[in-house]
Amino acid sequence: MSLIVWDETYSVNNPEIDDQHKTWIDITNELHDALMNADLKRLTETAEKDLTEMRDYTRYHFMAEEAFMQAADYPDFPAHKQIHDKFYIHIKDMCTDIEEGKLVLTTDIMKTLKKWLQNHILTEDRKFREFRVA
């Protein structure tokens, strides 16, 4: 069962960014499925793989989104970039902690990832919805 299901309320009216958000949601759902369906050994391996994929995709997505914002002269870009930077560091630290055996994927972590992703898209990214690249 998916943790997050895409629907049009997540749309920011930018097909490229919407597609990236869909991919990010898919990665989150894969991580959730791993938690729900795996034994501890497999969970650790899968969590490390999926969190690494999330970290890498997060960096890629943030760079693309930030490029759109800069091209559109989005006035809240500096604040939005700070939010991105803070979350990227959080994901990066989680990856390191799992790799070093300091962290085990839990439902609390998944709730945090879900809440952040939904809030970010539905609140922060939607503020950018009306801006277009000239």
C-alpha positions, 0 to 999 in steps of 0.5 A, a space after each residue: 500500500 502506498 504511503 503517498 498517492 499522487 493527485 492533482 492537488 500536488 500539481 505546481 502547474 509545471 509538468 517537469 517539476 510535477 513529474 519529478 515530484 511523482 518520482 520522489 513520491 515513488 521513491 518514498 513509497 518504495 522505502 515505505 514498502 521496504 519497511 512494511 515487507 522486509 525482515 531486519 537484514 533485508 530492511 537495512 540493505 533496502 533502506 540504505 539503497 532507497 535512502 541513497 536514491 532519495 538523497 541523490 534524487 533530492 539533490 537533482 530535484 532541488 537543483 532543477 526546481 531552484 533553476 526554474 525559480 531563479 529563471 522566473 525571478 521568484 522573490 522567495 527563492 532564498 528562503 525556499 533554497 534554505 528549506 531545500 538545503 536543510 532537508 538535503 542535509 537531513 537526508 544525507 545525515 540519515 544515509 550516513 547513519 544507516 550506513 554506519 549502523 546508527 539508524 534503523 528505518 522506522 515508521 516514525 522516520 517514514 511519517 517524518 519523510 511523508 509529512 515533509 514531502 507533502 507539506 513542502 509540495 502543498 505549501 512551499 512549492 505551490 507558492 511558485 505555481 503562478 510564476 512562469 519562466 519568461 
